[in-house]
């Protein structure tokens, strides 16, 4: 699909088009839609034909198109999410799931489109994220590194120089990517390699521009809108990019919120401890659409009794 400003976004839909509920996933910084691999498998297996899932690569990430650097903002990501909803989920209830920068995307959407809640968006999950700039996190000192600003300047005004100095740029950014990974050194090597490849494939301009966006964004107003619907806030207690305090503050502002702290997990909590996050997402879906799932459960029970 193509955004109003002409950027192509890669989208994948899983599940029946006529499912009574759509769940839309927005991935995080330096990742792509593959970051929700375990969630796609579990929700598809457990909720079956009752849910359709929509995944997309944020602008500048994965298979989506590159865009002008001045559009790499959290505000623009909220507008992109609205475009995804308009094109891929024009009718019926929707639950939004955002991880890291994707959680900020959900908050940005809530701030800019409050009329969507709860008339269309009936629930939201914000995983390992923050409602405002991450400069209070342990990586604040890294973000203040003058070399990082130099890389950002080159990415904007001398992109060829960035490609020639890609190794140097990566070395400046490497501590941030390490902070944005796992809390447990025993995490499966295949999962570590999977996320590392997503990060490695992210273009330098995308990386440095969105890193700046994470530093300066403020979407706290979106919490007022999310307070209208059931929510899930989840975070690993070893997250260095968006520490636990950020999630605790968001959860405190949301009256109908389940707050999940995942012990030993880092920033990529949905990959590191998928079973905990998956259980919480299933609970969120049921909380957000109780009547629909009651009816679905009743139909399944009647079918079993009829053929049993």
Steps between C-alpha positions, in 0.01 A plus 500: 500500500606861448476783753356842406855637474599226254690249716440131425435292812535121496193340659416140583154379598442169679157349565155520341394837355162471671638429849307690771819662633815644342827528694754741350867473599752788485864392544784679673820688428736327253270201459227390260172309510696180568546621858149365569574149371401326824189713546376420150537127565334498843205730426434323174499164674296602804248743350474343156235634266387749763790737428676652203852636555661783307878550508692773323854634471528858622634752250873459443499150651483150356344487154330838528631793302745763613363848560627857543693523829274772636210252494676259735302618801270330750220735393530379140499138616164567667367629168637193321313278746178686419562430131550130575171494692315684223624265227528165681237523774230739378227328705461321830680515834879524515760427767836674456829344611820706498851409613762764582472765227180320397357571845581866444324466165186379679519792746550745213198357320291528817599865540428593138184291447317489835165455324613148403489394867293305601277510191756308288808438714373291791829405665874574488826340611817705550806278546844622617431859408481856635253784471777760477870534410736228617776736617427399862601143423856369548570564132454876545878546515542308175238719333700808601810373321602774248605228255138389477392846390776494238366173359150649492628808313674279243192284459294806414740703289771260377345153476783370283745585777292295741525198274878545478526527879232241584737315733574812703132589514412152622765521774342822631155343499602152622454574874142611434423183303642292784277688744205429273536123519484229768530480877586129522831381355345154463248618242481258207788568255262468206272769646801725566620451141148568370474840673863589423431451130200733516714766667788450257267540201367836622647787292720746689280803414194321637688402813641840592189700409264281700748487786470878515120468483502265800709754687270800449148358464221573749178304458380512861174658379421170327462335840182703557349335193627150584327537838171446312584137413645188667879509479808288559832652606792256509874537550806296591665595826843503330397732217770766454341690212155553657545412868225368723428846644365617162249215485402541865417867436285413200316224683422736788323734257274228355198391709426172317858379465676171557864574589741212432863506613707223344783397727843470341389633161648789307359727232400228250263352754254352246785296346681419823197391708229450236280271709446769766422771245278265297294405805452868583397583142240223499362639826493851351306382195245328721470805727458735203232291327328295771160463332653388171714236665217381721293445187794331323559266797129417512495411128803274540343328801173446312685355203691259724180390674322453168772274363605349831 
